[in-house]
Amino acid sequence: MVRAEFYKINGTFSGFRISGHTGYAPRGRDIVCAAVSSAVQLTVNMLYEFKIGVKTSSDGGVVECVVKNAGDDISPRIIKQLMHHFELILEEFPKTIKITISEV
């Protein structure tokens, strides 16, 4: 199962940490895992495109992205849409992603 933890500061999305494997199919053939990976990469790229200061790391199948300067109005909306995308994936592929929200 993919674990998607979304961070909030004062109720506003400020980052995320994604880890694990959906288990829907074997590695290399898992369409759900591919959808998750693609959505995460697109989200990070969009944050960079909008020149949002972020700190990203990727290590051993764990991706983390944290907004450095919280306060803009674009980054929380982009991150919220990633979570919404995962919710839509869960509707079609239950028990593949566990979504949590942490106030940091």
N, C-alpha and C positions, 0 to 999 in steps of 0.2 A: 504494500500500500504506500502511495505517495503521501508524505506528510507536508502540508502547506501551512506554515505558520505566518500569519500576517501581524505586523507590528502596528500599534497605534500610540500616538503621543497626544494626550488630552483629547481623545476621541477621533483623531485624524490619522488616516493611514500614513505610515512613515517608512515602511519597508516590508521585507518578507524573507523567509528562509524555506527552501524547498529541498526535500530529501526523499530517498527511497525509490521504489519501483512499483508500478501499479499491480503487477502480477496478472494482468489480463491475458498476456501471451508471453512466450519466451522472449528473452532479450533479443533485440534486433528485428522482431516481428510484432512488437506491441504497439498498436495504433494509438492506444490511449496514452502510453508513455511518450510517444512521439508528439501527440497533441499538447501534452503538458510542457515538454521541453521546448517546443516551438513557441508556445505562448509566453513562457518565461523569457526566452531570448528576445522576442519581439518587445516585451515590456521593458527590459533593460535597454534595448536599442532606442525605444521611444523616449525614455528618460534622458538618455544621452543626446538625442536629437533636439529635444527641447532645452538642452543645456542646463538640466537639473543636476546639481552636484550630488553624486551618489558614490558610495563606497560599495564595490562589489567584490565577491570572492567566490571561487569555485574550487572545491577540493573533495576528491573522492565521491563524487555524485551528490554533493551538497552545494547548492547555490544560495548565496545570501546577497541581498541588495538593501542598503539602508540609505535613506536620503540624509545628506549631510546638513543641509540648511532647511529644516522644516519651516513652513510658513508660506510657501508658494501655494497657489490653488490648483496647479496642474498635476503635480505628482500624486497627491492623494486620489485624484480621480482616475489616473492611469492604473494605480495599484488596486483600487477598488474594482476596476474592470477586469483585472486578472483574476481576482477572487470570484467575481461573477461568472467569468468564463469557466472556472473550475466547477462552480455550482451547476452550470449547464452540462458539463461533461458528466458529472455525477448523476444527473437525471437519466442519462442514456446508459451509463456504465457504473451502476451502484457499487459501493464498497471498494473503489479504486483509489480514492483520495480522501484523506482526513484533513479537514480545514479547521484551524484554530485561530483565534484572535487574542493577542497578548497586548495588554497596556504596558508600555515600557517607559 
